[in-house]
Amino acid sequence: GVRFVGLDTTVDAGGDGGNLDHPQYLWLSRELRLARKRDELVIVYAHHPLEMMDNRTPDEAVPSFDRDPRDSRPVHLGRSGRASLRGLLMRHPNVIMYLAGHKHYDRAWPNFRRKGSGFWQVITSALAGAPQETRMIELMDNADGTLSIFTTMLPHAAPAAPPPAGPGAALSPSGLASISRALAWGRRQGSRAAATGGPNRNVELLVRDPRR
């Protein structure tokens, strides 16, 4: 009853921001129509948050980097224009969540219409930054016309203290993970923001059940 859709928002021609090429946009539109026909809930995954999909450069701008023989034009941005990714998702009420990374903070906020239908966008901080957590997501049917999306931040189980100096070949996976954790904390200088990871971490997100 749930369809998971993964998107490639990276621009082969370069740039920090992302976009959605036209062939992928058309494919996503077909997937969303099929999910609605089958009365499925939809969760969409991508690297870039909608606000960071602002790269207007087509892949063909640097031919040697373009790995897709199809024409990427016109490219679709995250929020700008009716043909944006957000616009497409908003036209399909069975989309309940858009999950992204890219940024170094945790955040969740709604994209809802006045009548209450829409989806939550959730950003999970990159593992390169402290406190190096991942996000567990649980979906619950409240049987009252609403759905609850529970998000819980989980740290990895490596020791907090890095191992003593020694040959790299002797390091275990948990030892490497401990070093990674120490480097991440040092890079962020143990700030309060690094310690908390920002707001909207362990939360319950309510959304109207589009199947009712």
N, C-alpha and C positions, 0 to 999 in steps of 0.2 A: 503493500500500500504506500510505499515511499520510493520516489525516484531520486537518485543522487546524480547530479550533473557536474562534471568537471570541465572548466574552461582554461584555455591557454591565453593569458592576457599579456604575455611578454612580446615586445616589439623586436623583431629580428634585426631591424636597422639600427637599434640602439635607443638609449634614453631611459631615465628612471621611471617615468610614468608608463602606463600600459594603455592598450586599446583592444577592441575585439574586431578581427578582420571580418569582411563581409561573408565569406563562405561559412565561418563559424557562427555568425549571427543568424544566418538562414537555417543552419542545422539546429541551433538552440530553439529557434521559433517552432520548428517541427517537433522537437522533443517536448516542448511545453504544451503544444496542442494535443499531442498524443497522451501526455500525462493527464490532461484535463478530461479527455475522452474516456480514459480508464479510471477516472476519479481518484487519482494518486496525488499525494502531497509531494512537493518538490523542494529539495535543498540543493542550492547551487554553491560550488566551491570555485575559488579563483585565487590567484596570488595577490592581485591589486584590489584595494577597496575602491568603491565606485568613485570617490573623490580623487583618487590617484590615477584614474583612467582618463588622462588628459593629453595623451600623446597623439598628435594628429599626423605623425609620420607613418606612411605605409611601409611595409616590409621591402617593397621594390625600390625604395630610396637608396639602398645599398645592395645591389644585385648579388654580390658575392656572399652576403649574409643571409639572403632570403632562401629558406629551406623548403618552402612550399611553392610548387609550380602554379598554383591557382592565384588569381588576381585578388589581392587583399582589399582592394578599393571598392566602395567607399569604406573607410574605417569608422567604427562606432565607438564613441566615448562613453564614460560611465554615467554622467548625469546631463550632459549638454545635448539638447535637441530631442525631438520625438523619437528618433531612431537610436536613442541612447540605450545602453544596457538596462539602466533603471527603468526607462519607459517601457521596454519590452517586458521586464519582470512585473511591473505594476499592472500591465494589461492581462496578466494571468493570475487570478486570485488563489490558485492552488500553490503558488510559490510562497513559502512561509519563512525562508531563511536564506541569507547570502553570507557565506563564510569566507573571510579573507585573512591575509597576513600582511607582509611587506613592512608595516610600521613597527615601532618598538614600544608599543603600549597596548593595553587591553581596553576594548570599548565595545559597547552594544547600544544601538539606538534604532528607533522604528522608522520605517518608510510606510506610512499608512494614509489611506484616503479618508475623507471626512466621514464616510459611512463605516469606517472601522476595518475594512479589509486591507491587506498589505503584508509586508514581510519585515523581519528584523535583519539588520546588518550587524555582524559580529566580527571584530578584529581580534586576533590572538597574537601577542607579541612574538617576534622572532626569537628562536632559541639561542641566537648569538648573544642576546642581551640578558642581563640578570632580571628576574631570578630563575631563568631557564625553566619555564613551565609549559606544559601543554594543557589543552582544554578538553575535558570530557563533556559530551553533549548527550542529553537524554530527552526523549520526546514522549509526552504523556497525553493521552486523550482524557479530558476531564468529564466526558459524557454529559456536558451541559452546553454544548455548542462552542466550547473553547478548547484550545490546546495549550499546554504548558511546555516550554522549552527550558530545561534546567542546564546551566553551564557551571562546571566546577573545575577550578584550576588545580593541576596535579604536578608536583615537582618530580624530578627523577630521583632514584634511590641511591645515587652515589654518595659516599661520605662527604661531609661538608669540608673537611680538611684535606688538602692535596697530599699525595704520598711523598715520602722523602726522596731526595735526589738520588738518581741511579740510572742505569742503562735503560734507554727507551724500550728496548726489546722485552724488558721484564715487566712492563706495565700491563695491568689487566684492563679490560674495558671499563670497569668501575673506576680504576685509577685515572684513566684518560678523562673520564667524565668529571671526576673531581677537579682535575687541572682546568678543564674547560669552565667549570663553575667558578673557580677562583679567579681566572682571567676575566670572566664576565663581570664579576663583582668589582674587580680592580678597575676595569675600564669605566664603569659607571660610578666609581668612587664611593660605593656604599651609600648612595643618596637615598632619601626617603622615597623618591619616585621609584627607584630600583627595588627597594624593599617591598613596596606594595604592588608594583606593576600597574598602578593606575586604577580608576574606578571600573565598575561594571564587570566584575570578575565572577564571583559566585552568586549568580542571580537566577531568578525565575522570570521568564519572558512569556507574557500571555499574547495569544493571537487567536482571532476568530477561526473556527474550523470551517474551511471552505467547502467541505463535503456535505454540510448540513444546510 
